[in-house]
Amino acid sequence: MTSATVRQKARLPLAFSVPKGGDWRNEDSFHRSTKGVYALSDGASVSFDSASWARILVQTLVSISMIAA
């Protein structure tokens, strides 16, 4: 194994998300494919079930991107 291969395998995708504070749930969503396609969605905290919609959005976007690639 070359050093470039080791560096590539050592990289981990990191995603940080911070709730607004107080009793608010964090409704953001992040998804990454095995081929390196990333999607991030900011779940709007005042809409109905925004965490689920954010999750559906990022998973669908990554899936569509994988088909088109």
Residue pairs with C-beta under 8 A, 6 or more apart in sequence:
13 32
13 38
15 30
15 32
15 40
17 26
17 28
17 30
18 26
19 25
19 26
20 26
20 45
24 45
25 45
25 51
26 43
27 43
27 44
27 45
27 50
27 51
27 54
28 40
28 41
28 42
28 43
28 54
29 40
29 41
29 43
29 51
29 54
29 55
29 57
29 58
30 38
30 39
30 40
30 41
30 58
31 38
31 39
31 55
31 58
31 59
31 61
31 62
32 38
32 39
32 62
33 62
33 65
33 66
35 66
35 69
37 62
37 65
37 66
37 69
38 62
39 57
39 58
39 59
39 61
39 62
39 65
40 58
41 54
41 55
41 57
41 58
42 54
43 50
43 51
43 53
43 54
44 50
47 53
